[in-house]
Amino acid sequence: MDWQSLLGHDRQRIWFQNAIQNQRLASTFLFVGPSAIGKRTFAKLLAQTLLCTTSEPSDFKPCGRCETCVQMNAGTHPDLIQIAKQPDKTALSIDQFIGSDEHRMREGLCYEIRMKPYSNRRKIAIIDDADTIGEEGANSLLKTLEEPPPGSVIILISTSLQRQLPTIRSRCQVVRFQPLSSENLTTLALRHQLISDHEQAERISKHAHGSLAEFAIYADESLREFQQEMRTQLTYRPMDFVKFAKAVQGNVESVGTESQPRRERLKLLIDFAQQHFRDVMSNNLGKDPMLVDRTLRGIKRCLEAKEHVDRMVAPAALIEAWAADIASI
C-alpha cells in the first residue's frame, strides 16, 4: 500500500504533507468519519511515511522496500503501537492502555509509547475503535495525550465526534474524513474481491453511502432482502410491532449463539431502520412537517437503541422496547 493506491482523502493527504514539510505536525489526532472509508489505512500510511528509514518524512514517499516498510506492512514494527477492541469485547479495556492489574503502568499503550524508539525516529500509536473508550480508559490516557513523548504521534480513529468524551476531544486535533465517492467505492470493492461483476458493483456503490462496510452488507443478498422487509414493515401503519420484533430477533439469532456477533448484527439492523427514517425525511423536507418530526423521533430512538446495545442491555428486551416505541411514533 502506498499513497498512490489510497483512494479519496486527497485534502487530508495534502494537509499532512504540508504539516510535515513545514515541521508543524501535531502529536495527537482524532480521525473522524464513517466506518470503512479508509481512516485506518490513512493512519498506517502516515505512520509508514514517518518511520521509513530510506525516505525522509518530508518526501512523503515511503519506499515500501526497507525493513521498516516491510515490518509496517506486516504490522510488526516495534515503533508502531496498535490497539483495537478485542473480538469478544464491546469496548477498549483499561488494560490496553496501562496494563493488567499485576503489571499496571509497566505495559500497555501509555507505557510502550514512552519507550525509546527502535528506529531512532519516533513512536506512533493508532487507537482503533476509539468510540468505545469508556471514562476509565479515557482518564488513563489523558496524561499521555496532554504530555506525549517528544516526536510521538497518537491517532484515535472514530466514527463520531459526539461519541468522544470532552476530555479526549479537547486534547486532539480533529481531522474529518468524508465518505468515498461511488467510483472509488466500486474500485475498492473489486480490488478487495467483495464482488466480481463491475456493473453490479456500480449499482451497489450508489446505495452504500461511501462505506466499504455498507457495500459488503448490500452485496449480501439475504441482508438486502431483510432490509427491504424491514422498510416495508416500518412504512405500514398501524405497524405490527410484535411481528417486526420477532423478525428482528430471528435475524439476530441467525448469526449464531455468540453474544458479540449477535450484538453487532442487532446494531446493523437498527442502522437499517435509522437509514429508512433518514430517507423518509430527505424525501419529505418542506412537504409535511409532522412527518419530518416523526422521522426525527425515529432516528433519535434508533440512536438510543444502539447505545443500549453497547451498554449490554439484554437484546430480546431491547428489541421489544425499541419495536414498540418505533410503532408508536
C-alpha positions as CSV (number, residue, x, y, z in Angstrom):
1,M,0.0,0.0,0.0
2,D,1.3,3.5,-0.8
3,W,-0.3,7.0,-1.1
4,Q,-0.9,6.5,-4.8
5,S,-3.1,3.5,-4.2
6,L,-5.1,5.2,-1.5
7,L,-8.4,6.3,-2.9
8,G,-10.0,9.5,-1.8
9,H,-9.0,11.8,1.1
10,D,-6.7,13.9,-1.1
11,R,-7.4,17.1,1.0
12,Q,-6.3,15.3,4.2
13,R,-3.2,13.9,2.5
14,I,-2.1,17.3,1.3
15,W,-2.7,18.8,4.7
16,F,-0.5,16.3,6.4
17,Q,2.2,16.6,3.7
18,N,2.4,20.3,4.2
19,A,2.4,19.9,8.0
20,I,5.4,17.5,7.9
21,Q,7.3,19.6,5.3
22,N,6.8,22.7,7.4
23,Q,7.7,20.8,10.6
24,R,4.3,21.6,12.2
25,L,3.0,18.2,12.8
26,A,0.9,17.9,16.0
27,S,1.2,15.0,18.4
28,T,-2.4,13.9,18.8
29,F,-5.1,13.5,16.2
30,L,-8.7,12.3,16.2
31,F,-9.7,10.9,12.8
32,V,-13.5,11.2,12.5
33,G,-15.7,9.8,9.7
34,P,-18.0,6.9,8.7
35,S,-16.7,3.4,9.2
36,A,-14.8,1.6,6.4
37,I,-13.8,4.6,4.3
38,G,-10.0,4.4,4.8
39,K,-9.3,6.2,8.1
40,R,-7.3,3.2,9.4
41,T,-5.4,2.8,6.1
42,F,-4.6,6.5,6.1
43,A,-3.3,6.3,9.6
44,K,-1.0,3.4,8.8
45,L,0.3,5.1,5.7
46,L,1.1,8.2,7.7
47,A,2.9,6.1,10.2
48,Q,4.9,4.4,7.5
49,T,5.8,7.8,6.0
50,L,7.1,9.0,9.3
51,L,9.1,5.8,10.1
52,C,10.5,4.8,6.7
53,T,14.3,4.7,7.0
54,T,15.1,5.2,3.3
55,S,12.9,8.2,2.6
56,E,12.7,11.4,4.6
57,P,9.2,12.1,6.0
58,S,9.2,15.4,4.2
59,D,9.4,13.5,0.9
60,F,6.0,11.9,1.8
61,K,7.0,8.8,-0.3
62,P,7.8,5.8,1.9
63,C,9.9,3.4,-0.1
64,G,7.9,0.3,0.6
65,R,11.1,-1.8,0.4
66,C,13.2,-1.1,3.5
67,E,13.0,-3.3,6.6
68,T,10.8,-0.7,8.3
69,C,8.3,-0.6,5.5
70,V,8.2,-4.3,5.3
71,Q,7.5,-4.5,9.0
72,M,4.9,-1.7,8.8
73,N,3.0,-3.6,6.1
74,A,3.1,-6.7,8.2
75,G,2.0,-4.9,11.3
76,T,5.1,-6.0,13.3
77,H,7.2,-2.8,13.5
78,P,8.2,-2.2,17.2
79,D,7.6,1.6,17.0
80,L,4.0,1.2,15.8
81,I,1.6,0.5,18.7
82,Q,-1.9,-0.6,17.6
83,I,-4.8,-1.3,19.8
84,A,-8.4,-2.2,18.9
85,K,-11.5,-3.6,20.6
86,Q,-10.9,-7.3,21.2
87,P,-13.3,-9.6,19.3
88,D,-15.2,-10.8,22.4
89,K,-15.4,-7.3,24.0
90,T,-17.7,-4.3,23.4
91,A,-15.1,-1.7,24.3
92,L,-11.5,-1.0,24.7
93,S,-10.3,-2.0,28.1
94,I,-8.2,-0.1,30.6
95,D,-5.6,-2.9,30.5
96,Q,-4.8,-2.0,26.8
97,F,-3.8,1.5,28.0
98,I,-2.0,0.9,31.3
99,G,-1.6,-2.8,31.6
100,S,-3.2,-5.6,33.6
101,D,-3.6,-5.4,37.4
102,E,-0.3,-7.1,38.1
103,H,1.6,-5.0,35.5
104,R,-0.1,-1.6,36.0
105,M,2.0,1.2,34.3
106,R,4.5,-1.4,33.2
107,E,2.8,-2.4,30.0
108,G,0.1,-1.1,27.7
109,L,0.0,1.7,25.2
110,C,0.8,4.5,27.7
111,Y,3.9,2.6,28.8
112,E,5.1,1.5,25.4
113,I,4.9,4.9,23.7
114,R,7.3,6.3,26.3
115,M,10.0,3.7,25.4
116,K,12.9,4.8,23.3
117,P,12.1,4.2,19.5
118,Y,13.9,1.3,18.0
119,S,14.2,3.2,14.7
120,N,15.7,6.3,16.4
121,R,12.8,8.2,14.8
122,R,9.6,8.2,16.8
123,K,6.9,6.1,18.4
124,I,3.4,6.1,16.8
125,A,0.2,4.8,18.3
126,I,-3.0,4.0,16.5
127,I,-6.1,3.6,18.7
128,D,-8.9,2.0,16.7
129,D,-12.5,1.7,17.9
130,A,-12.0,5.0,19.8
131,D,-15.8,5.3,20.0
132,T,-15.7,2.6,22.7
133,I,-13.2,4.3,25.1
134,G,-15.0,4.5,28.4
135,E,-14.4,7.1,31.1
136,E,-11.9,4.9,33.0
137,G,-9.9,4.3,29.8
138,A,-10.1,8.0,28.8
139,N,-8.8,9.0,32.2
140,S,-5.8,6.6,31.9
141,L,-5.0,8.1,28.5
142,L,-5.3,11.8,29.4
143,K,-1.7,12.3,30.8
144,T,-0.3,10.7,27.6
145,L,-2.4,13.0,25.4
146,E,-1.5,16.0,27.5
147,E,2.2,15.3,27.6
148,P,3.1,13.0,24.7
149,P,6.7,11.9,24.4
150,P,8.8,14.1,22.1
151,G,8.3,13.3,18.4
152,S,5.5,10.7,19.2
153,V,2.2,10.7,17.2
154,I,-1.1,9.3,18.6
155,I,-4.0,8.8,16.3
156,L,-7.5,7.9,17.5
157,I,-10.0,6.5,15.0
158,S,-13.6,7.4,15.5
159,T,-16.9,7.4,13.6
160,S,-18.5,10.3,15.6
161,L,-17.1,13.3,17.4
162,Q,-20.2,13.2,19.7
163,R,-19.1,9.8,20.9
164,Q,-15.9,11.1,22.3
165,L,-15.6,12.4,25.8
166,P,-14.9,16.1,26.0
167,T,-11.6,15.4,27.8
168,I,-10.5,13.4,24.7
169,R,-11.8,15.9,22.1
170,S,-10.2,18.9,23.7
171,R,-6.7,17.3,23.6
172,C,-6.8,16.1,19.9
173,Q,-6.6,17.9,16.6
174,V,-9.7,16.7,14.8
175,V,-9.3,15.5,11.2
176,R,-12.6,14.9,9.4
177,F,-12.9,12.2,6.6
178,Q,-15.7,12.1,4.1
179,P,-17.4,9.1,2.6
180,L,-15.8,7.7,-0.6
181,S,-17.2,8.5,-4.0
182,S,-19.2,5.8,-5.7
183,E,-16.5,5.5,-8.3
184,N,-13.8,4.9,-5.6
185,L,-16.0,2.6,-3.7
186,T,-16.6,0.5,-6.8
187,T,-12.8,0.2,-7.4
188,L,-12.2,-0.8,-3.8
189,A,-14.9,-3.4,-3.8
190,L,-13.5,-5.0,-6.9
191,R,-9.9,-4.7,-5.5
192,H,-10.9,-6.5,-2.3
193,Q,-13.0,-9.1,-4.2
194,L,-16.2,-8.3,-2.4
195,I,-17.8,-8.7,-5.8
196,S,-16.6,-9.6,-9.3
197,D,-19.3,-8.1,-11.5
198,H,-18.4,-4.5,-12.3
199,E,-21.9,-3.3,-13.3
200,Q,-23.4,-4.8,-10.1
201,A,-20.6,-3.2,-8.1
202,E,-21.5,0.2,-9.6
203,R,-25.2,-0.3,-8.7
204,I,-24.4,-1.3,-5.1
205,S,-22.0,1.6,-4.7
206,K,-24.7,4.1,-5.4
207,H,-26.6,3.0,-2.2
208,A,-23.6,2.2,0.1
209,H,-23.1,5.8,1.4
210,G,-19.4,5.8,0.6
211,S,-18.6,3.0,3.0
212,L,-16.9,-0.3,2.2
213,A,-18.7,-1.9,5.2
214,E,-22.1,-0.9,3.8
215,F,-21.1,-2.1,0.4
216,A,-20.4,-5.6,1.9
217,I,-23.8,-5.5,3.5
218,Y,-25.6,-4.6,0.3
219,A,-23.7,-7.2,-1.6
220,D,-25.2,-9.9,0.7
221,E,-28.5,-10.8,-1.0
222,S,-30.1,-12.2,2.2
223,L,-29.4,-9.0,4.1
224,R,-30.7,-6.8,1.2
225,E,-33.9,-8.8,1.3
226,F,-34.3,-8.5,5.0
227,Q,-33.6,-4.7,4.8
228,Q,-36.4,-4.4,2.3
229,E,-38.7,-6.4,4.5
230,M,-37.9,-4.1,7.4
231,R,-38.6,-1.0,5.3
232,T,-42.0,-2.4,4.3
233,Q,-42.9,-3.1,7.9
234,L,-41.7,0.3,9.1
235,T,-43.8,2.0,6.4
236,Y,-47.0,0.1,7.1
237,R,-49.4,1.8,9.6
238,P,-50.6,0.7,12.0
239,M,-47.3,-1.1,12.4
240,D,-47.3,-4.6,13.7
241,F,-44.5,-4.2,16.2
242,V,-44.8,-7.8,17.5
243,K,-44.2,-9.2,14.0
244,F,-41.4,-6.7,13.5
245,A,-39.7,-7.6,16.8
246,K,-39.9,-11.3,16.0
247,A,-38.4,-10.8,12.6
248,V,-35.5,-8.7,14.0
249,Q,-34.9,-11.3,16.8
250,G,-34.9,-14.1,14.3
251,N,-32.3,-12.4,12.1
252,V,-30.1,-11.6,15.1
253,E,-30.2,-15.3,16.2
254,S,-29.3,-16.4,12.7
255,V,-25.7,-15.3,13.1
256,G,-25.1,-18.0,15.9
257,T,-25.1,-18.3,19.6
258,E,-22.1,-16.0,20.5
259,S,-23.3,-12.8,22.1
260,Q,-20.9,-10.3,20.4
261,P,-21.8,-11.3,16.8
262,R,-25.5,-11.1,17.8
263,R,-25.0,-7.6,19.2
264,E,-23.2,-6.5,16.1
265,R,-26.0,-7.8,13.9
266,L,-28.6,-6.0,16.1
267,K,-26.8,-2.7,15.6
268,L,-26.7,-3.3,11.9
269,L,-30.5,-3.9,11.8
270,I,-31.1,-0.8,13.9
271,D,-28.9,1.1,11.3
272,F,-31.3,-0.2,8.6
273,A,-34.2,1.3,10.4
274,Q,-32.3,4.5,11.0
275,Q,-31.5,4.8,7.3
276,H,-35.1,4.2,6.5
277,F,-36.1,7.2,8.6
278,R,-33.4,9.3,7.1
279,D,-34.6,8.5,3.6
280,V,-38.2,9.3,4.5
281,M,-37.1,12.7,6.0
282,S,-34.9,13.7,3.0
283,N,-37.8,12.9,0.6
284,N,-40.3,14.9,2.6
285,L,-38.4,18.0,3.7
286,G,-40.6,21.1,3.3
287,K,-43.7,18.9,2.5
288,D,-45.0,17.5,5.7
289,P,-43.6,19.0,8.9
290,M,-45.4,16.4,11.1
291,L,-43.9,13.5,9.1
292,V,-40.4,15.1,9.4
293,D,-40.9,15.4,13.1
294,R,-41.9,11.7,13.4
295,T,-39.0,10.6,11.4
296,L,-36.6,12.7,13.5
297,R,-38.0,11.0,16.6
298,G,-37.5,7.6,14.9
299,I,-33.8,8.5,14.2
300,K,-33.3,9.6,17.8
301,R,-34.9,6.3,19.1
302,C,-32.6,4.3,16.9
303,L,-29.5,6.1,18.2
304,E,-30.7,5.4,21.7
305,A,-31.2,1.7,20.9
306,K,-27.6,1.4,19.6
307,E,-26.3,3.0,22.8
308,H,-28.2,0.4,24.8
309,V,-26.7,-2.4,22.7
310,D,-23.2,-1.1,23.7
311,R,-24.3,-1.0,27.3
312,M,-25.1,-4.7,27.2
313,V,-28.8,-4.4,27.7
314,A,-30.5,-7.8,27.1
315,P,-31.1,-7.9,23.3
316,A,-34.5,-9.5,23.5
317,A,-35.8,-6.9,25.9
318,L,-34.2,-4.1,23.9
319,I,-35.7,-5.3,20.6
320,E,-39.2,-5.5,22.1
321,A,-39.0,-2.0,23.7
322,W,-37.4,-0.5,20.5
323,A,-40.0,-2.0,18.2
324,A,-42.9,-0.8,20.5
325,D,-41.5,2.7,20.6
326,I,-41.0,2.8,16.8
327,A,-44.6,1.6,16.2
328,S,-45.9,4.4,18.4
329,I,-44.1,7.2,16.5
